[in-house]
Amino acid sequence: MSARVTVIGCSGSYPGPDSPASCYLLEAEQGGRTFRILLDLGNGALGQLHRYADPLRIDAVFLSHLHADHCLDMCGYYVMRKYHPTGPQSRIPVWGPADTPGRMARAYDLPLDPGMNEEFDFRAHGDPVEIGPFRVRTMPVVHPVDAFAIHVTVGGRSLVYSGDTGPCDELTDFAVGADVLLCEASFRDGETNPPELHMTGSECGRTAAEAAVGRLVLTHVPPWHDPQEAYAEARTTWDGPLDLAVAGMVIDL
């Protein structure tokens, strides 16, 4: 079974001139149809998603956490699914932190009841989930709000997405043996970076090395930083396959 990841958006903290904020489309075949899941749907990502897939053909959404650059385009997605000319769409499952239904209702200034519950079947991260050929697990990581790394297995291959996190043993252990580590590199070495918030390129490289992953892909670099600096930092601690995420990039699993 072949599977692929398309980077819909990879800009850190807010949409940049070259990319929307965080969103990753995973696709794989099973039983004669293509299954599609999204990891995050940050601001600016829904419009770009149209370039790569019909947004009405998404089977599930997994939100790493509830900061705007990872979830805010759920508001536009709500509008699309509720008011589409073909009629209201069936509910799809959305996994996220426990307060996801309330967060999304407040984001669109909706009453908490029904909020977006008639469009989305909100579920809290917890037990492993199977969506077609995908098996998805989550792990809490270190961030100022409830945040989760996401582990996806499909066809014997695996991807770990860090979400937003400071360096932590939980992420390293979660990523052990992954074929691809998609890891955020928001900070730069040598600066006074707040603790337990984000990672530098060298910290991503160190995590990849300690977890013995197959490939490291750096993502979530803010527009005010040069991604090549994150790449150079990662090379000081990681000598394996290394890439910078860019919008439209396809990663074969």
C-alpha positions, 0 to 999 in steps of 0.5 A, a space after each residue: 500500500 502506498 501512502 503520501 503526505 502533502 504539506 498544505 501549510 508549514 509556516 510557524 505561528 502565522 501564515 507567511 508569504 510562502 505558506 499557510 499555517 500548519 496543515 498536513 494531508 495524508 492519503 492512502 488507498 484501501 478497498 478501492 477508495 482513497 482515505 484522507 486525514 488532516 493533521 491540523 488545519 491552521 489559518 490560511 490552510 483551507 483555501 490551499 487544501 483545495 489545490 490537492 484534495 476536495 475538502 468534502 472528501 476528508 475522512 477525519 481531522 486530528 488537531 495537535 492543539 488549539 492555537 490559531 495557527 493549528 486550528 483556526 481554519 476549522 471555522 471556514 471548514 464549518 461554514 463549508 460543510 454547513 452551507 455548501 450548495 449541495 446541502 449540509 454535509 455529514 458529520 466527520 470525526 475531529 480529534 483534539 484536546 478536550 476543549 476543542 468543541 468549546 474553542 471552536 464555538 468561541 472562535 466563530 462566536 457561536 453558542 456552545 450548544 450546538 456550536 459546531 457539533 452538528 458539523 463535526 463529531 468532536 472526540 478527545 485524544 486518547 485511545 488509538 484510532 483507526 481510519 481506513 488504513 491509518 492507525 493514529 496515536 497521540 502523546 501529550 508533549 510540552 507546550 503552554 496549552 494541552 498539546 499532542 504529538 501525532 503518530 500515524 502508521 499506514 502500510 507498515 510505515 510511520 510518520 510522527 508529527 511533533 505538533 508544537 512542543 519544547 524538547 522532551 523525552 516524551 517526543 523522543 520516545 514516541 518517535 523511536 523508529 519512525 520512518 519520518 519525523 515531521 518536527 517543528 523548528 521555531 526557535 534558533 540556537 544562541 537566543 534566549 528562548 522561553 522554555 517548554 515552548 518550541 524547538 531549535 533545529 539542533 534540538 530537532 536533529 538531536 531528537 531524530 538521532 536519539 529516536 533513530 528515525 529514518 528521515 527528519 523534515 523540519 517544519 513550523 519555521 516562523 516567517 521572521 526566521 530563515 529556514 536555512 538556519 534551522 536546516 544548518 542547526 539540524 545538521 550539527 546533531 543529525 547526519 541522516 536524511 534531512 528536508 525543509 517542509 515547503 507548501 506543496 511538498 509531497 512525502 512518500 511513506 
